[in-house]
Every structure is written in C-alpha cells, then in structure tokens.
Amino acid sequence: MAAASPDRTAQERELLEAARDGDEGAYGRLVEPHRSELHAHCYRMLGSVHDAEDALQDALLRAWRGLPRFQGRSSPRSWLYRIATNTCLDALARRPKRVLPIDHGPPSGADGTPGEPLVESVWIEPYPDERLGLEDGLAAPEARYERRESVELAFVAALQLLPARQRGALILRDVLGFSAKEAAEALDASVASVNSALQRARQTLEDRLPDQSQQATLRALGDERVRELVDRYSDAMERADVDAMVAMLTEDAAWSMPPLAIWYGGREAVRGFLEREAFSVRWRHLPARANGQPAVGCYVLDEARDVYVASVLDVLTLRGDRIADVVGFSTPEVFRGLVEERRPVVACAIFPRFGLPEEIAG
C-alpha cells in the first residue's frame, strides 16, 4: 500500500494517542479521512448501500472499543480495514448473498409479466459513488482494479458470487493493493491460504467480467458522446418510441428491475416489455451516475396532481456506443403501484442518495 506522508503520520499518531485517552473528537478526526473508502469497501463486500452503512457504523464502534489493544504495528488505515473486513464477514455469515436478477433465474420470454416484487434482501443495490466521494484511479500501485471499476455493477455482482473469504482476499489484494502479509493479517489467515483463495477468486472474475470495464468504455466514448447517449435514451423513453429504444441496444441486451425477479434477454424480449409494460405510463428523466456508470432517474406521471414522481433508477451498462444492460432499481412499493394501478403511489426512496428530487413538474 502507498505510504502516508510524514506529516500525516505524525498527525495520526497524535490523534491516536488522544483517542486512546478517551477523546472522541480526536477519534472522529482520525477515522474521517478513511470513511468514504471504508464505506465503498463495505459495499463491495456486501453489495448493499444499506448494509454497508450498518457495517461501517459497527466497524467504527468496534474500532473505538478496541483502541486500547491497537499496538500501532500497522497504520490506522490498515487497522480500520481489518476491522471493517471482519465486520462484513460476520454480516455475510448471517444472511443470503445479494444478486442481480440475471443471476437469480432464467430470462423471461417477450410476453412475461413482471409479477410480485421479492421483498427479501436478496438484491444488489446501486451505489452513489460520486456523492460519497469515491476517488478515481487506483487505491495503491499494487492494485489491479481502479476504485470506480471495483464498484461497477458487473464487478460487484461477480464479487457476490465468491465465497466470503475469497471475496475479502480479492478486494484486499486486487482492489486495495494490500500485500499478501497485510491481507493475511486482516483475514486472520496464513499467507498461503490467502494466496490460494485469491487465485480461485481471480479465475471466477476472469470468467465473469466483460473484456472491457465501464471505465475504459466511458473513456473511449468521451463525456460528450456519453451525454448524447443518455439524452437519446431519455428522449426515446419519453416519446414511447420503441424502435428508437431498441435500436440503442445490443442484440443480447438484458433489462431487469430489482426487486422484481423477472428479466428480459435480447432485443425482441425487451421490445415486448417496453410495448406492454414500460410504455403504458408517461415518463420524464434526469441524468445521474451510479456505480461509476451513467444512470437515469426515471419519473412517472401522476395525472391527478400533474407531477412526475421518482420511480426507477436505471443504471446503464455500455458496450461500445450501445446499451448492453439496463438495471432499473426501485422499491416494492413503487413497482406495486406501477403494475397494479399504472401510477406512482409513493416516491422511490433510492433517489435522495443520488441527489435526485422526489418530484419534477408536469
């Protein structure tokens, strides 16, 4: 891992000593520079913003209580990561893994109906990386993945398929750039067992991940072309232009809507969904970002009040200049209203995390 500057190291030592003496303010200043990256770490481990927030709070409480036992043989950052990793491992032992619909079951045919949302906590959640201050670039020179690459939907979904300790080993080594010894200490394991787990995890990710990350795709396209693509997506949805929408998709495009288990694979299946379901209501859109990817906040018209209500956050995965995957994140309450009453009955609780309003004028 990259070494801290001498000034920062000296300041951390002062804060650490004050925190050990019971100064909660000093403890807060000690951990605050690491809070955003620790939150992202917990999200990678757990696949859920809500679970990550709970795990981070638990980890910071454990760290506060464990200060008297911290001998300073590692940096405060490495120590905090060790506690956060083990907090996440404890959480993973208590609940089922989170997935996207594409890993939950087979695709539906073109005439498949959405059905009831699954309310169990089985779905990966979108991540507001920009609002939480996730930085660009590598976390350390030894890392294999960029920070934003490591929260992309495909990457997080692949991580959730790994056994918990393999997941931890890969994140510590290939995302954070920990040495084998540091990772072994964090996982309370031998270097040999961590290296073995890492090799198996790397093979799984190699088999699952696309050839090009979204960060590389976005850089190749450039900001202007990405904005144009998002604008065309929004325009086609607002005009209910199914031909324009389908023309933007790859031949094997997938469209899913957690917490609905159903998903559609291929242009014709997506066309059927759009004609039968999505275009039965009127939409407005606002651009957003999620998981290091372009996203769109989708608002459905409430005709009685003449306002558009926050309903679905579409996260777009691109392949070249086409859309290969749309994941429309929402809540059970929103989908029930849209499916059963063809109108929004409640604003989507996800939107505030992404800086999006709950309503926009009609």
N, C-alpha and C positions, 0 to 999 in steps of 0.2 A: 504494500500500500504506500501511497505517496506520504512523505514525511511532512509533518507540520513545521511551520516556521518557528525559529527560536522564540520570538515574541509571543506567538500564540501558545507555545508550550509552557512558557513561564506564566502566562496569564491563567492557563488551565490549571497549573499547579496551585496557584494562589486561590482560585475558585474552589478547587477540590479540597484544600485544607479548610477553607471557610465552611464548605458544605459539610465536611466531617464534624465540624464543631456545632452543627445544627442550624446553619444559616440557609434557610430555604430559598432566599433570594439568590444567593450565590449558586445554589444547585440549579435553579432555573436558568441562570446565565450560562452555566456550564453545559447544559443539555440543549439549550435553544438553537445553537448553530447546527445541531445534528437532527433536529426534529423532522424537517421535511424529508431528508433522505431516509430516516428511520421509518417514517410513515410509508414511503414508497417500498421499502424493504418488506414491511409487514403486508402490504398489498400484494407484492409478488408472491409471498409465501401463501397467502390466504385467498387471493382472488376477489376480495370484497373490501370496499372502502369502509363500510360499517364495521366489519370485523377487524380491519387494520386499525381503526381508531380505538377500538376497545383494547386490542393487543398492545398498542403503543402506550396507552394510559397505564395498563397493567405492568408493562415492562419498566416504565419510568418510576412507578411506585416500588417495584422490586429493586430497582437500582438505588433509589433513595434509602430504602431499608437496608440494603446490602453495602452501603458506603463504608461502614467500619471494617468490612472484610476485604475491601479493594486495596491491594498492596501496591498498585501502580506499576506492575511489571509490564503491562501493556498500556496503550494510550486510552484515555477516557472513551474515545470513539469506538475502538475495538471492543472495549468492555461493554459499552452500551449495545453494540451489535450482537455480542454474545448473549446478553440477557434478552434482547428482542427476538433473536432467533429461537431460543428455547421457549420463550413465551408463545411464539407461533406454533412450535412443535406440540406444546401442550394443548393448544386450541385445536390443532388438526386431529389430535387423538380423540377429541370429544364430538366431532361432527363429520358428516359426509363431505367428500370433496365437491368443489364447485366446478361447473362445466358450462359450456355454451350449448344451445340446443343441437348443434351439429354433432356433438359428442354424446348427446343424451339418447338419441334414437335415429331411425332412418328418415329420409325426407318424405314429405307428403307429395301426392300427385297434384296436378293442376287444380283439381276440384276439392282438395282438402279444406275442411273448415277449421278455424282456429281452436275451438274447444275451450275448456276451462283453464285459467292460469294455474300453474302449480305454485302454491304459496310456500312450500318448504324452501329452506335456504339452500338451494342447490345450484343457483345460477351465479356465474361470474358477474361482477358489477363493473360499470365503466369508471375510468379513473380521471379526475380533473387535474392532469399533470401540470398545466400552466398555472392554475390558481394556487396550487400547493407548492409552487416554486421548484419543480423538478428541473435540474440543470441539463444543458446539452453536454455532449461529449462523454468520455469515459470517466468512470469513478476513480480509476487508477491505471497506470501504464500497463499493468498485467491483465487487465480486464479484456474479455473477448467481445463483449456487447456494450453498446452505448447505453447511457441511462434511459433515454427515451425508447430505444429498441426494446429494452427489457420490461417496458410496460405496454408494448403493443398487444393488441388482443390475441393475435396468433401465438405470441411468446407466452403470455400469461396462461392461455388455455393449455398450451403444451406443458407448462410447469405443473399445472394442477393434475396432470395425468401421472406425474412422477411420484413414487413413494416419498414420504415426507423428508426423510433424511437425505435421499438423493437430491431432492429439491433444494434443501438447505445447502448441501455441498456445492451444487452448481451455482447457486446465487452468490454464495460467499466467494467462490473462486473466480467464476467467469463474468459475473456482473460487478462485484465489488472489488475484485482484484486482491483478495486476501491470499497470503501464502498458504501452502499446504499445512504448515505448522499452525498458523493462526486459525485456519478453518477447523483443523482437528481440535484445537483448544475450545473453539466456540461450540462445537458439536459434542464435546466430551468424548472423543473417539481417537483412535490411532491414525497416524498419517496414512498408513497403508489402507485402512478401511475407508477413509475419506477419498483417497485416490481411486479406489475400486468403485465406490459409489459415483464419483464424478465421471468416470469413463462410461458407465452404464447410462447415466443421465445425458451425457453428451450424445450418445448414439440415439437415444429416444428423440432428442430435439432435432438432430440431423435428419431423422426420418420424417419428422412432423412439420418443420418450419419451411416456408417457401424459399425459393432460391434467393430472393431479394427482399430485404426488410422494407418496411414502410418508410423509414427514414431515408434510405437510399432512393426509393421510388420518388418521394417528395422532392428530394434534392435534384433528381434528374428532370422532373417536370418543371420545377421553379414555382415560386409563390404565385405568380400571375396566372399560370395555367391551372394550378390547383384551385384558386378562387373562381376561375371561369367554370371549372368542372362542377364545383359546389353550386354556383349560381344556376347552371343548366339543370342540375338535379332538382333544385328547389323550384325552378320555373316549370319543369315538366310535371312535378307533383302537384303544383298549384293549379295548373291548367288541366289536370287529369289526362295528360297526353301519354297514353300507354305506349304508343310506338316510339316516341322520343325517349321515354324512360327505358324501355327495353333495349333501345339502340346504344345506350350508355353502358350496358352490362357486358361482361364476358360471357361466352357461350355456357360456361359451367358455373355461373354466378349463383351464390346462395343468399337467401333472405330469411332471417329469423327474428323473433320478437320475444325474448325472455321478459316475463315469466311464462309465456306460452311455450309449450314443449314442441309445437309444430315448427317445421322449417321447410322451405321450398328450394329445390335444387334445379338449376337450368333455366334458360330464358322463358320457355313456354310455361313452366310451372309458376314462375314469378309473374308472368303476364296474367295467368288466371287469377292469382291472388290479387293483383292490382285491380283488375276489372271487377272482380266480385266483392272485394273487401275494402281495400285501401281507398279506392276512388268513390266509395259510397258516402264519403264525408268530404267537406271542403277544408283545405289546408293553407296555412301560412308558415313561413320558415325563417329562422335566424341562424347564421353561421356560428359554429362553435369549434372547440377542439376537445378531444378525449383520447386517452391512451396514446398520445403522440401522433394522432391521426386526425384528418378532417372529420368533422361531425356537423350535424344539423339538428337544431331544436325545432321540433315539429308541433304545430299548434292547430287544434281542430276548432271549427266554428261552432260556437254556442249561439244558435239563431235567436233564441229567446232574449239574450242580452246583447247580441251583436258584438261579441268579443271572441277572440281566438284564445283558447285555453291550452296551456302547456300539457302535452300528451305523451310524446315519444321522442327520445333522443336517438337519432340514427347515427351510428358510427360507421364510416365508410372505409373499406379496405380497397386499395387501388392495385391494379396490375397494369403497368404502363399507364395509358390515358383512359382506361376503362375501370369500371367498378366491378370488383370480383366478389365482394361480400358486403351486405348491409345487415347490421345487427341493431334492431330497434329496441332500445331498453325502455322499460316503463314499470308500472306497478300493477298488481292485480286489480286494484280499484279502477284505475284508468281503463284497462282493457275490458273489464266487465261493462263499464258504461258504453264504450265504443262498440262492443259486439252486441250487447243486449238492447241498447237504446239509441245507438247511432249518434251519440252526442257525448261530450265530456261532462262527467258528473263531478269531477274533482281534478285539481291541477296535479301534475306529476311531481312527486316530492324530490325527484332527482335533480330537477332543473336548477335550483339555487346553488348547488355545488359547482355549477359550470358558469355562474354569473348570468344566467338567463332569467328573464321575468316570468311570472306565472301567467300573465295575460298580455296580449297585444290588441290594439284597437282593431275593430272590424272595418 
